[in-house]
Amino acid sequence: MKTKPLIMVALLLALSSLSCSKQTDTAGLKAKAQAGDAVAQYELGHCYYDGKGVTTDSKEALKWCRKAADQGLAEAQYTLATCYARGEGVSIDFKEAIEWYGKAAKRGDMVSQFMLGTGYSYGQGVTKDDVMSARWIRKSAEQGYAEAQYSLGCCYQDGKGVAKNIGEALKWYRKAAEQKFDAAQLALGYCYADGKGVPQDDAEAVKWFRKAAEQGCAPAQYGLGCYYYKDTLGINGVEAVKWIRKAAEQGLPPAQTSLGDSYRNGLGVAKDMVQASKWYYLAAVQREDEARKSLVAIQSKMTKEQVTAARKLAREFKPQMVFKPTEIWRSLPEVEAGR
């Protein structure tokens, strides 16, 4: 298991739905910002970004955010870094993003510490350095940032930047899993399913797969569905198909292949060669070899009309991705904002 590249993390960051702050006196906020108050500068930038009390203006938002960042406000430094990482109001510039994440990280911002560590891991905006990566990810993890805890667990499991240690990996996976971080829950599920660092325990594996699956984690949904085809949970084809379908609809190739098998063999669902062919086709175009073989075998027994119908369904398919947005702008603590 690997941590996500900075480019993927940054580009997937979504616009915040947070309000600009409890400050409603825009004129007063501008006066404070113009007088050099870093918190007011950041909040004014947030207002321009969201169009709260002022006309939305990304350039003004960035201008005031930069002023606050230049004064050392960690939240502003993080926001400015993220704008550079995803091209929000500026051209994408990973070197600039890393510079600002680094400034915020040194001020103790745990998300920036994680982003800086991820940058070192993939050599984006900075020279690749696994040891430095693990060092910054650890700083973030020790502050309780769940994604960093999961990533540190990956470092220990893979021996990346640290000595391989499955016991340490499990410790950090569990910390993140207990914060409901789905990737860590999935990782724990795999460890129990495979007996890595813990005695093999299907019941524990199912418990953690279910927790992740209920949050929309496609691999966990697929894993949980597969367990319903085993004696572990008592064979239940309907329940198996329910979870495998959720993963298949997110575009997970093994789940799509399995759902094709279910339709082909009538396991948990009525036999339907058109539906089976559709799911095999979707997995096959993602280079799933078993799906490709099954598609060739099944279509040799289908009518031309059935093949045409299956291809039409496959072309119309749109993955139902579960996306969890992360804010760019943050609401400052009341005590910091002096409110």
C-alpha positions, -999 to 999 in steps of 0.1 A, spaced: 0 0 0 13 34 -10 5 70 1 -11 91 -25 11 113 -46 10 150 -38 -3 158 -73 -33 135 -68 -40 148 -33 -37 184 -43 -57 181 -75 -85 163 -57 -89 190 -30 -124 205 -33 -137 240 -27 -146 246 9 -182 252 20 -170 270 51 -183 305 57 -159 334 59 -160 339 97 -183 354 122 -170 388 113 -198 407 95 -183 442 95 -164 440 62 -153 476 65 -138 469 99 -122 437 87 -106 456 58 -93 483 81 -76 457 103 -62 439 73 -48 471 59 -33 479 93 -13 447 91 -34 423 112 -25 388 98 -56 371 110 -78 398 95 -59 396 62 -65 359 61 -102 362 69 -106 390 43 -90 367 17 -115 340 28 -144 365 23 -132 374 -12 -129 337 -20 -164 329 -8 -180 362 -18 -191 369 18 -198 406 22 -177 414 -9 -178 405 -46 -160 372 -52 -125 379 -64 -99 351 -65 -70 376 -71 -80 397 -41 -84 365 -20 -49 354 -30 -34 388 -24 -47 390 12 -38 353 19 -3 360 7 0 390 30 -10 369 60 13 340 49 42 365 46 36 373 83 39 337 93 2 327 98 3 289 93 -32 286 81 -25 312 53 7 294 44 -12 262 41 -39 278 20 -14 295 -3 5 262 -7 -27 244 -17 -36 271 -42 -2 265 -59 -7 227 -57 -40 227 -74 -38 259 -96 -64 278 -76 -60 314 -88 -24 308 -99 -6 284 -122 2 250 -107 37 252 -92 47 223 -70 80 239 -60 62 269 -47 36 247 -30 63 228 -12 80 260 -1 48 272 16 39 238 30 74 237 44 69 271 61 36 260 76 50 226 86 79 242 105 52 262 124 36 229 135 7 227 110 0 190 109 -17 189 74 12 208 59 37 184 76 19 156 59 18 173 25 55 181 28 63 145 37 43 133 7 61 157 -15 94 142 -4 80 107 -10 73 114 -46 99 140 -55 73 166 -64 86 202 -60 115 188 -40 142 161 -44 128 127 -36 139 116 -1 122 87 17 138 94 50 127 131 50 93 119 39 89 96 68 103 122 92 76 148 83 48 123 80 57 111 116 55 147 129 20 150 115 10 115 127 22 123 162 -1 153 162 -30 129 154 -36 136 117 -53 103 106 -40 103 70 -5 107 82 -9 79 107 -21 57 79 8 68 57 33 62 84 19 27 88 25 22 50 61 34 55 66 7 82 49 -20 62 69 -12 30 102 -3 47 101 31 30 122 57 49 122 35 80 131 0 88 103 -25 79 83 -33 110 48 -48 107 41 -42 144 47 -5 140 26 -5 108 -3 -21 127 1 4 155 -3 34 132 -30 18 111 -50 12 142 -46 48 154 -59 60 120 -86 34 118 -99 44 152 -104 79 138 -125 63 111 -99 68 83 -112 43 58 -79 34 41 -65 24 75 -96 3 83 -91 -14 50 -54 -20 57 -62 -35 91 -88 -57 74 -61 -70 50 -37 -77 79 -63 -98 97 -74 -115 65 -38 -125 56 -24 -129 91 2 -102 87 15 -91 121 -16 -106 138 -31 -141 140 -53 -147 109 -89 -138 119 -117 -135 94 -141 -121 119 -118 -91 126 -111 -88 89 -148 -85 82 -153 -60 110 -127 -36 96 -138 -42 60 -173 -34 69 -163 -1 87 -144 10 56 -171 -3 32 -198 17 50 -178 49 43 -177 41 6 -143 25 3 -145 5 -29 -118 -22 -22 -134 -27 13 -168 -31 -3 -154 -57 -27 -136 -75 1 -167 -76 23 -188 -89 -7 -163 -117 -13 -167 -127 23 -204 -132 18 -195 -159 -8 -176 -178 19 -188 -198 49 -173 -172 73 -205 -151 72 -228 -178 60 -230 -178 22 -254 -150 12 -253 -143 -26 -277 -114 -23 -256 -96 3 -224 -104 -16 -238 -89 -48 -250 -58 -29 -215 -49 -17 -197 -60 -49 -220 -39 -69 -212 -8 -48 -175 -13 -56 -182 -21 -92 -202 11 -96 -172 30 -84 -152 15 -112 -131 -11 -93 -121 -37 -120 -120 -68 -98 -154 -60 -85 -167 -55 -120 -153 -89 -130 -169 -105 -99 -203 -88 -106 -200 -102 -142 -195 -136 -128 -225 -132 -105 -247 -124 -135 -232 -151 -156 -238 -178 -130 -269 -165 -113 -252 -161 -79 -272 -137 -58 -289 -123 -88 -309 -136 -118 -288 -148 -147 -284 -121 -173 -258 -125 -201 -262 -89 -212 -254 -75 -177 -226 -100 -173 -211 -89 -206 -214 -52 -196 -195 -57 -164 -168 -79 -181 -164 -52 -208 -159 -24 -182 -133 -44 -163 -116 -56 -195 -110 -20 -208 -91 -15 -175 -68 -44 -184 -84 -69 -161 -72 -101 -178 -98 -125 -163 -126 -102 -174 -112 -101 -209 -111 -139 -211 -147 -142 -196 -159 -116 -221 -146 -135 -251 -161 -168 -237 -196 -153 -229 -200 -133 -261 -194 -164 -283 -227 -177 -269 -247 -144 -272 -267 -131 -301 -256 -101 -320 -284 -80 -304 -273 -90 -269 -237 -81 -276 -248 -47 -290 -270 -41 -260 -242 -49 -236 -218 -26 -253 -244 2 -252 -248 -3 -215 -210 -2 -210 -206 30 -230 -234 47 -209 -218 37 -176 -204 65 -154 -185 55 -122 -202 67 -90 -171 78 -72 -172 86 -35 -154 119 -31 -145 135 2 -137 172 -1 -110 188 19 -111 225 26 -86 250 12 -96 279 36 -99 272 73 -120 287 100 -96 302 125 -101 293 162 -121 320 180 -92 325 205 -67 331 177 -90 354 159 -95 374 191 -133 371 189 
